[in-house]
Amino acid sequence: MTLEALQNALELLSPYFYADMGIYIVLGFSILGSAIGIFNTGATLVTATIAHPEIRSKNLLSILFCEAIALYGVIMSIIILTAVKQGAETSLKGDYVTKQEVLKAGYGYGAAGISVGFSNFAAAITVGVLGSSVAVSHCGDPSLFVKLFISEIFAEAIALIGLISGIVMTTSVSFEHGA
């Protein structure tokens, strides 16, 4: 298959398909990563709390971080969904944009969804593994909690950086005419 044939095949799909796939990917991977992270932290926390009940409340922050990462995916999907809805309304009014602008918008929204989804997936799993490690370490030496929790904050920042980059990616494209 030549490069030109691949380009023609990709242009046959609607640009809205790529934007919609961005929505599905960002939601799916953000929620899946958060579920895995919560499972990792929760399983270890339940086991460790049996022996040391005092660690329970502090270590719930790891689970909250995983939930926040899932919310980053929901935020990004709402941003993309709003743009797709506005683009569909614009095309219904007959205010058409060029084919290249529409393809650029579809690819841009799809790429934003993919990048945010994968960064959220990686960050949530990392937060889950670190949360599990923090819970076990906290059982042995409570003074380590703050030191190890800082690494969890940096892991959560991966998702925040992914969200910011996705927002930047979506501001450069639009399905609307003249935007």
Order of alpha helices (4+ residues) and beta strands (2+ residues): alpha-alpha-alpha-alpha-alpha
